Amino acid sequence: MGRPFPWAASSRSLGGFQPSPGAAGPLGYPQQTGQFGGQMAGPQPGMPGAFPGAPASLAGPPQKKLDPDSIPSITQVIEDDQLKKGGQVFSTNIRGQVPPLVTTDFTVQDQGNASPRFIRCTTYSLPCTADLAKQCQVPLASIIKPFARLPKDETPLYVVNHGETGPIRCNRCKAYMCPYMQFIDGGRRYQCGFCNCVSEVPVFYFQHLDHMGRRVDFYERPELSLGSYEFAATLDYCKNNKPPNPPAYIFMIDVSYNNIKSGLVKLICDELKTLLEKLPREEGAESSAIKVGFVTYNKVLHFYNVKSALAQPQMMVVSDTAEMFVPLLDGFLVNYQDSRAVIYNLLDQIPDMFADTNESETVFAPVIQAGVEAFKAAECSGKLFIFHSSMPTAEAPGKLKNRDDKKLVNTEKEKTLFQPQKGVYEQLSKDCVAQGCCVDLFLFPSQYVDMATMADVPSHTGGSVYKYNNFQVETDGEHFLRDLRKDVQKSIGFDAIMRVRTSTGFRATDFFGAIHMNNTTDIEMAAVDCDKAVTVEFKHDDTLSEETGALMQCALLYTTISGQRRLRIHNLSLHCSSQLSELYMRCETDSLINFFAKSAYRAILNQPLKNVREILVNQTAHMLACYRKNCASPSAASQLILPDAMKVFPVYMNSLMKTAPLVGSTELSTDDRAHQRLSVMAMGVEDTQLLLYPRLIPLHTLDVNSEALPAPVRCSEERLADSGMFLLENGHSMFLWLGQASPPDLIQSIFNLPSLAHLQGHMPALPELDNPLSKKVRSVINGLLDKRPNSMKLQIVRQRDKPEMLFRQFLVEDKGLHGSASYMDFLCYVHREIRQLLT
């Protein structure tokens, strides 16, 4: 039964898949149940949806007959791409070129299109018409990470400065000068590639053309020869036509009873002494231009004057939280280097000042309000780092009450668990964005805190939310500090506004991210850092031409960490085709799943989970059926034929359906589900890829003398070995799994213990032992911790121990804990749906 794939040039086929009994009723083709991307409609009443709601119907014979090795594997796809394209240079001089996978190591050479580190697409060949797009239901989207980190061997972006005149732009559509502008008339005029309008070349910018019609200074001007570059912005691009001040960071520490008792406040204060030395600074600058300020709070707020001239810091208390104001202007936001001695003093004193507190109630909205007011008074943008422990129950604006209700799970009202409470926080988000105030929230809850509402402001201001349940300094301290260090030091831009322009025929219609939208075109972000991505969906408004292709330009106006106003431009040209086979050939599964995750996570705010899961399954079947019908070579209906570029799409889709936000189970914490939903909204392609398909590395096959890591294995229990040691990580969680037959010398080398039985309790990190294996394993773990945007807490699990259940939910190819399908079952189900669509 599990015979090998008959290989076809552009597809894989599955030999004689038998659909299991209990199939859903016949579905008309094309199917009319809403979709993500394109026109979104709710599922029709009475739609047969056997799969999403009722995994039980999947129990059936196929499991025994099919060989798991015969179905497409993500680890294999990743390995093949690394072998084929790893270590190579990817030149961006060709329109619609599909880049290497996000998991592949490669170097980018910008030759006129933005690097895939900045922009990735769901497909690099757009269908020429809206009808074709509708027919295949493959969403057309880009995932843009405007501040993506570049490796050391790639050139940082050039800054182009045109002085007083500022950047040159098309008179009609306002697109910025870029490689898609065509110079004509001996170089005196240029035609815009986006709207075709012809404009005069300003006198100072004039240059002669060569025999090819190209300007002779083509290679000296980044904006003519590169896909990504920056312009220095003039005063027209600044608030009130004044140059901005450098941004500020305010550290706001909840000093209520829990945080003092757990030792958290002391931990933060001690860390800040060294961390403030490492504030981000411009290339080549001596020190950071970022100003810093400090607030502590419980039911009232304490502001600190840390002016460099003072011998001791001074505290000022604001107890009227309904009318928030900043009680001091001079001395609140200071330069760290100047006020270092006073700040040290303050950080030493804070833990002692509140050592005997009994105050357990806190406020929250007034804390954010205070930050906004401080930035207003100082006329700057910046970021608030808020360290908070419990639901804000004290009498004040934004007071919250417990609304966690497990009875709502799997009902029409479940969506309310994900919706933030309206009112104060909604207005606060707007105020923050208007001022360029980004909020990062570090939460240390021991019970429900209404994450959906507390995280609302961070998730609309380009901020991040970090959560440490039942925090203990011994086991979680280092994990939290790693997050804090990354967060304070990452490269970032402030008070940003982004617009995506396109050439005629299509336009940007929908936007997902940690963003705020005041209108339909301007994406506003109080801050945007190197890990934040915005997913943009496109729709046709006319026919696209195969000849000219499709162009997009992402322009981001922002303030740098030293207070300069800049424009960052990313340009990308895509292929267009009237052949659907081109679209499927140039698809990118990792980008598609990023789009579907964000679409589904937004949809659960408005409709029942069951509908959302149904749409995901139906659309998966529809995209694959359309390929089968229009692009694949004829073969028996019993064969499952998948486009090569999408052959592992079902693995990711099944994994997405098993994530906490999409699983209706009363065992899952509402806050954890809300947290994951919001985190994913700002993720780039590599982060969603890893989250939905964790890396599982067999460490027992590690070669201590080699730089290379063992090849990851498939995320399934079948791949674990009783005598093995496996490391699993998905960017948020990290496990070291030990088989019950692990050799004693392995345990001795790693843990300095005679056997597995001696391993007790929580170990926050592996002991530092002086032997080659211990050193190598720790260096592998530290390498991964450095590489990922978030810290991960290492959890050590022994085979067949109770905590192993937690580990198992990351084996995404297997059946889920909450009754969700295995990859094999899901594939059989999708295959059955495809066959019904085709008959």
N, C-alpha and C positions, 0 to 999 in steps of 0.2 A: 504494500500500500504506500509506504513512504518512499517511493522510488525517487531518484534524483530529479532535479528540475530539468526538463528539456529547455535548454537555453535559447532565447531568441535575442535578436540584437538589442531591442529596446525594452524587453520585458522579461519577467520571470513568470513561469506558470506553475501551478500546483497540480500535480497529477491527481485526477479523479477524486476530488474532494466530495465526500458524501455529506449532504446536509443532514443535520440531526432532525428527528421528528419534532412536531410541535411548532412548525414554522408559522410566522405571522401570516395573516390573510394577504391576498394579492394586492399589490400596490400599483396604481397606474403609473405610466412613465410619460413625461417626467413627473416626479412626485411633487405634490403640493403642500408639503409640511414646511413652513418657515425655514430659513437658513441663515448662516452667519456669512456676512459678505454679500453684497447684492441686496435685494429687497428682503428685509426681515419680516416674516409674518409668524404669528403663533401657530403651533400645530393645529390642524383641523380637528374638530371634535370627532370622536369615534375612530381615530386613526389607530390601526393595530400597532402597538408598541411593545411587543413581547419582550424585547431585550432589555431596554433600560430599566424598566420597573421590576422585571421579574426574571432575575438570573436563573431561577430554578428551571425555567423552560429549556435551559441549555444542557441540562444533564443529558447525556446521550452517548452513543457509541463512538463518535470520532476520536475521542481521547486515546483509546487503545490503539487504533489503527495507524494514526499518523506519527511519523518519527519527528520529534521536535527539531532535529538537525536539518530537516528538509524545508523548514519554513524560514523566511528571511530573518536575518539576525542583525541587530544594530551594531554589536561589537565587530561583526565581520565587515559591515559597511564602513565603519570608522577606520578599521585596520586597512582595508583596501584603499581608501582615499589617502591615508597617511603614506602608504607605500607608493602610490601613484604620484601624489603632489607634495608630500612632505619635504621640507628642506629646500623647496624651489622658490623662485621669484615669480610672483603673480603680477604681471604688468597690466595696468588698467587702460590700455589704448584701444581696446575693441569693444564696440557697443554690444550690450546684452550678454556679456560673458559671464558664465556661471563660476563663482569663486570656489576655492576649496572649502570643505566643511569647516564649521567653527572649531571642531575638535582637532583639526590638522594644524601642524606647525609649519608656517610658511612666511615669506617676507613679501611685503607689498611694495611695488614701485609705482607711484602715482604718475600716470602719463595721460591725464585728461579726464578721468572719472574718479569719483571718490572711492577710497579704499573700502573693502567690505567690513573693515573694523568700524567704519562710521555708518554705512548703510548696507543692509541686506534686504532682499526682496523675496516674496513668496514665489514669484516666477520672474525670469529675466526675459521672457518673451510675452508681451501682452497680446491678447486676441484683438484683431482689428475692429471688431464691432461689439456692441452691447449684447447682441443676440448670441454671439459665440460665448461671451462671458457668462451669460445666463444659462446657456446650454451645459457648460461643464461645471458650473458652481464652484470653481476654484477661486478663492478670494484673491483680489489683486491688492497687495499691501506692501509697504516698506517698513522696516524696523530701523529707526534712526537713533544712533547713539552719538550725539554731536560732540561730546567731550571724550570719546573713547581713548583709553591709554594706548600709546604706540610703543612697541618694543624699542630697545636702545638703538637697534641698527636701522631704524626708519627715521627719515627726516621730520622734525617737528614742523608745524605749519608756518609758512612765511607770512609776515605781516606787511601788507602793501599800504603805503601812506601817500595819498594824493594831496596832502596839505589842506588848505582852506576849502578847496572845491569838494573834497570828500569823494566817495566811490562813484564811478560812472554807472548810470542806470538807464534802462530803456525808458523812453519818454512815455510809452503807453502803459505797459504792464509792470514797470518798475523792477524788472529782473536786474540783477547785478551783472556787470561785465564778467564774461566767462568764456570757456573754449567754444561754446555753441553760438557765439555772435559771428556773423559773416561780414568781413570788411569789403566794401565795394567802392566804385567810383575813385579808384586810385588811392583808397585809404581815407577819403574824406568823410565817408558815411558808413554806417554799419546796420545790418539787418538783424533784428532780434530772433533768436532761434525758438523763443517761446510763443511770441505773438505775431512775428513777421513784420512788425512795424520798423520803418527805416528812420534812423536818427542821425544827426550831425555828430561827427567826432569833435570834441572840444579842441581848440587850437593847441593847448599844451600837450594833448595826448596824441596828436597826429603822428603817423609814421608811414613811410612808403611800403608798398607791397612787393614781394618778390615775384618771380615768373609763375609761381603756383597760386598767386593771389593771397599769400600769407604775409603778415607784417614781418618786416625784417628783424624786429625786436621780440618775436614770438617766444624764444626760449629765455629771454631775460625777464619776462613778465609772468609771474605765477598765475595771475588771473586769466591769462590767455592759454597757458600750456598745462595747467594742473587742475585736478578735480576738486581739491580742497585747499583753502588759503583763508587769510583774514584780511580785513580792511580796518585801518584806524578810523574810528567814527568821529565826525565833526560835532559841534555843539547842537546842530539840528537834531541829532539822535539822542540828546541827553535830556533828562527831566528839567523843566524850566530853563532850558538852554544854558545850563551851568554844568561845568565838568563835575562828575560825581566825586564824593569822598571815598577813601578806601573802606571796605566793608568791616563789620565788627562781629565778634563771637561773644555771646553771653552765656555763661554757665549758670543754670538755675537748679538748685539742689533742694529736694524735698527733705526737710530735717524733722519729719514726724517720727514718732516712737519706733516704728518698724525699721526704718532706714538707719537710725542711730544704733539700735540694738543689734542689728545684723552686722554692723561694722562697715556697712556700705559707704556711709558719709566719709569716714576716715580713709577708706580705700580710694575714693574719688579725689579727695583733697591731696593725698600723698602723690597720686599719679599726675595730677595737674602740674605739680611743681616741675616735673621733667617734661611733660607733654607740651607745655606752653613754649618750650624752647624750639619745638618742631612745627610750629604753625606754618602752613603753606606759604611759600614766597616765590617771587618772580625768578626766572633763570638769572643767575649772576648777581642777585641782590644779597646784601650782607645779612639783612634780617627781614622779618615779615612786616608788611605794612598794616596787617590786620590789628584792629584795636580789640581789647578784651574787657569784659565786665562781669560782675558776680552778684547773684541774688540767692538768698536762701528763703524757704517759705514753709509754712504749714497752713494754719488758718489765716495768717497774715503774711505780708511780704517784707523781707529785710533787704535793703539795698546797701551797698558798701562803697564808700568813697576811698579809692586807693590811689589818690593823686601822689605823684612822686615826691612832692615836697613834705608830705606827712610822715611823722615818725611811726604812727600807729594808724591802722585803717579805722574809719568811722562808720558806724551802722545807723541807718535811718529806717524807721518802721512805717509801713503804710497799712493801716488796719481797715480802712474803708475800701473793701474790695469791689464795691459796686461802682465807684467812680475812680477808676485806676489812673494814677499819674506817677511820673518818676520824680521823686523828691529832690534830686540833685542833678545838675547838668554837668558842671565842671568836676572831673574826678571820678565819674562813673565808668565811662569808656576811656581806657588809657592804652598807651603803648606799653607792651609787656616789658620790653628791655628797660625802659625808663623807670617803671614802677616796680621792678622785680622784688626789691626788698620788702616793700609794703605788702605786695601780693603774697609773698612767702609767709609773712607774718599772719595774714588773714587765713591762709590755708592751714596753718598750724592751729589757729584759734577756733575755727568753726566747729570741729568735732567736740572740743571741750565746752564751748559755749552752750551747746544743746545736750550735753551728756546726761542731764537729769530730767530731760523733757518727759512729760506724760501725754503730750498732745498727739492724738492719733488721727484727727480729722485734717483733711487737706482741701485746698481750692485748686483749680486747674486753669479754667478760662482766663481769670485775671492775671495769671502768670504769663500767658502768651500775650495778653493785652499790654502788660507792662513792657514786654520786649518790643512790641510794635511801637509803643509810645517813645521808648528810649531811642529807637532808630529814627523816628520822626524828628525828635528834638535834635539829634546829631546829624540829620540830613544824610543818612547813609543806609545801605542795605546790609544784610548779614544773616547770621544763623543763630537760633536758640538751641542750646543743648539742654534738654529738660530730663532730670533724673527723678522718676516718680514711682510711688509704690502702690497706691490704692485708688479705689473709685473716689472721685471728689464729692464728698457728702456734706461738707460744711456749707452753711448758708452763704451763697454768693452766686453771681451769674455763672451759668454752665454747670450748676449742681446736678449730679446724676443719681438715678435710683436703679436698683437691680431690676432688669427687665428680661433676664435670661429665663426662657421658658421652654423646656424640652418637649412639652406637649405640642409645640408648634412644628417640630421636625416632621417632615413628610406630609405637611398640610399646605393649603394655599397660602397660609400666612407665614410660612417659614422664611420668606424673603425679608420680613420685618427684622429678623435677627441680624441681617447684614446691613440694614439701612441705618445711617447715623440719625440721632435725634436732631430734629430741625431746630432752627432758631439761632441761639448764641453762636454755636460753632460755625454755622454756615456764614454768618456775617464776619466772623473772625478770619475765616479763610480769605475772604475778599479783602479785608483790611491788610492781611499779611502780604498777599500778592501785590496789592497796590504799593506797598512800602518796600517790596523786595525782601521780606522777612521769611526765611525758610525755617521750619521747625523739625528738629530731630528729637525723637522721643525714646528714652531708655526706660522701659517699664519693668518693675520688679514685683509682680503681683503674687499674692498667695491665694487669691480667689478671683471670682468674676469681676472685671473692671469696665465692662462695656467698651471693648476694643473698637467696635464699629464706630462709636462716636469719638472716643479719645484719639483715635488715629486719623480722624477725618481731616484735621488741619495739616498734619504732616503729609498726607497723601494728596493734597491739592497744592502744596507749596514746594514740591521737589524734594521733600524730606524723606527720612527713613524712620522705621519703627523697629526697635530691638526689644525682645521680650525674654525675660529670665524668670521662669516660674519657680516659686519657692527658693529664691536665691540664698545661697550660703557662700560666704567668702572662700572657705577652704576648697569647695568643689567647683564653684562657678566664677570665682574672682578673676582668674587668669583669662578665662573665656570672654567675660565682659570687657576686660581691659584691652584685649586684642581688638574687639569691635570698636571700642572708643578710640584707640590709637589710629586705626584705619580711617575712621570717620573724621577725626580732626585733621588728619594729614592729607586727605585725598584732594586731587586737583578739582577745581570747581569754579563756576561762573555765577554771578548774581544778577538779580533784577532782569531776568531774561525774557525776551519775546521772540517767538519763532514763527516763520511762515514758510509753507511749502508751495512753491509755484510749479506749474506744469505746462508743457506745450499744449497746443490746441488739440481737442479730441477727448481729453480725460482730465479729471480734477480730484483733489483731495476732498473727501466727504466726511470722514470720521477719524477721531483721534483718541488714543488710549495712552495713559501714562500718569505720572504724579504731577498733573498739570491742572490749570484752570482755564476755562474758555469763556470769554466775555461775549464773543461773537462767533461766527462760523469759521473764521480764518486764522485768528491770532491765537497761537498757543502760548499762554503765559506761565512762566515758572519763576517763583521767587528765587530759586537757585537751580542749577543743573550741574550734576557732578559726573565723574568719569564712568559711573556704573548705571546711570539712568538712561532709559531708552523710551522713545515715543513711537508707538505703532500707528501708522497712518494708512487708512484704507482709501483706495481710488475707485472712481466709477467713470464710465464713458459718458461724455455729453455729445459725442459725435463719432465719426469714423476715424480710426488711426491709419496712417499710411505706412506700408512696409518699407517704403523708400526712405522716409525721414526718421522713422522710429519714434520713440517717445522720450521726452526729456523731463527731468525734475531738478529743481534747485531748492535746497533747504537753506534759508538764511536765518541766522540766530544773532540777535543783537543782545549784548550782555556787558556787564562790568567785570573787569578782571580783579584778581585779589589785590592788585596794587592800586585799583581805582581808575583804570583806563576804560573808556567805552570802546568796544570793538564789535565788528561784524564778522561772524564765522560763516563761511560759505562752503556747502558741499553740493557738488553737481553729479548727476548720474544719468547716463543715456541707456535706454532699454530697446530691445529688439521688438518689432511688431510683426504678427503673422496672421494670415487667414487660415492657417493650418493648426488645428488643435494639437496635433502631434508635437509641434514645436513648443507649445506651452507646457505640455507634460514633460517633454525632454529637458526643458530648462527650469523645472520646478525646484524648489528647495524645501524639503520636508521640515527641517529645523525651523525655518521661518514660518511655514504654514502652521505648525503646532503653536508657535508663539502667538500668532494671530487668533487661533481658535481658543487658546487658553484665556486670553484677554476678553474675547467676545463672550465666551461662556460665563466668565466671572463677572462681567458687567450684566449679562442677561439675568443672572439669578437675583438681581436687585428688583426685577420687575415681574418675573414669572416663576412658576413652580419648578423645582429641580427636575422633576420627571420630564417636563416639556423640553428643558434645556438638554438633558441627556438624549432625549429622542431626536432632537434636531441634529446633535453631533453625530449620532449613529447614521441617521438617514443621509446626512450630507456626505459622510465618508463613503457610504455605499454609492451615492449618486456620482461623486467625482470619479470613483473607480469604474462604475458602470459606463459612464460616458467615454472613458478611455477605451474600455473593452469594445464598445459599440463602434467607435469612430477611428480608432488608431491601431488596434492590435490586429495581427494576422489571424485569419479564421482558425478556430480550433473547437474541440468539443466543449459544450456548455458546462460540463462537469469540471473543467479546469479553471482554476482561479488565475487570472492573468493580471499582473500588476505592472504599472509603469516603473521602469528601473529607478527613476529619481524619487519615486514614492513607495518603493516596496516595503519600507519599514514604517510607513505612516500609521498603519493599524496598531503597531506596538505602542507608539506615542499616544494615539487617540485613546486606546484602552487604559493606558496609564493615567491620562488626564481625567478620565471618568472615575478613576479610583481615588483622586485627590480629595482631601478632607472637605473643601467647600462643595464638591459635587456629590458627596456621599451623604445620604440622609440617614444618619445613625445617631441615636441619643447618647451613645457612648463617647462621642467626640465632643471636645470642649468648644462651645460657641466662640469664645475669644480666639482660640487657635485657628478655627475655620476662618473667622473674619480677618485675622492677621495674615494668613496665607493668601487669602483673596486679594488683599491690598498690596502685599509684597510683589505678587506676580504682575500686577498692573504696570509696574515701572521697570520690569526686567527686560534685558536684551536677549538676543537669540541664544548665546552660549549659556546663560543662566537658566532659561526654561528648558533647554536641551538636557542639562545635567539634572535638573530637578525632576524631570519626568523619566529620565533613564539614568539612574545612579551608576557610578563606576564601582565595579566589584573586582578588587585586585587580589590574586592569590599570592600573599606575601611569603608563603612557605617555599615558593619556587624562586625567591629573590636571589640574584647573584650579587654577593657583596662586593665583587670586584668590578661590576659593570655599572655604568651610568644609567643604563636603560631600566625601565620598570617592566615587570612581567606584564604580558598583554592582559587587559581586563577580560573577564568572562561574562557570560550572559547572566542577567539578574533572575536567576531561578534556583530553587532549592536543589534541583538536580545537579547543579554545578559545584555545590559545596562538597568537601571531602571530610570524612570523620577525623582524618589526621592532619587536616589543613588549618591554616591561619589566613583569614580573609579580611581585607580592609574595604569597607563600603563608605562612599561619600556622595552626597548630592548637592553640595554647596551650602547646606543648612544643618545637616546631621552627619555625624561620622561614627562608624562602629568598627571595632576590632572583634571579629567573630573567631572563636577558638573551638575547633572540633574536639569532641570528647576523647579522641585517641591521639591528641597532640603529643608528639614525642617529648619526654621530660627535658632533654637537652635544649629544645626550642624554648620551653617555658622558663628554664633556668637562664638562658641567654637574654630573654626579653624582660622577665619580671624578677629575676634573682630569687625564684621559688622552686622547691623541688618538684612540685607537680601542680596540675590544674586545680586540684581540690583545695590547695592552700590559698587560692586567689579569693580574697574577701572584699566585699563592699565596693564603694566607688573609688576609682583611682582617677584623679583629674588629668594626669599625664603619665606617660611611661617613665619608669625610673631611669636615670642616666647611668648606664653601666658601660664599663670600658671593654667592650668586645665588638667585633666587626658587625655582627647581626644587629645588635641593639643600636649601634650608631647608624646603620643603614636604615633600619625601620623608622627611627626617629627623624632621620633626614627626609625620608619619603613623606611622613606625616607633616613635618614643618613646611616642606615644599608646597604641599597642597594648601595648607593654612595660609601661606603667603599669597598664593595664586588667586584664591577665591575672594570675592568682594566681602563676604561675611566670615566671621570666625565660626568654627564648629567645635562643639564640646565632644571630646572623645568618650565614647561609651563602650566599655568592654563587656562582651556577652559570651557566655559559654553555651555550647550546643545543649539543647533540652533544658536550659534554665528558664525560669519564668520571664525574665526580661527579653528573652529571645523573640517573644511575640512582637515586641516593638520593632525589632530588627527585620522581622519577616515581611512587614508591610512595605518594605523598600524593595523586595524581590518582585518587581512589577510584572514579570511574565507569569507569575503564579496566581492562583485564585486569591482574592483579597480577604481580609479578616471579616469584612462586613458584607459577605455574600457577593462580592463582585467577581466578574469573569476572569479566567486566565486568558492569556494572549491567544492560545490555541482555540479556546471556545469562541472568543470574540471574532477571530479570523473566520471560523466556520460560519458564524452567524452573519457576518458581513458578506461572505460569499453567497450565502443563501439569499440575502437581500438583493445582491447584485443580479442573481439569476432571475429573481422575480421582476426586477426592473426591466430586464431584457426580454421577458416573454410577453 
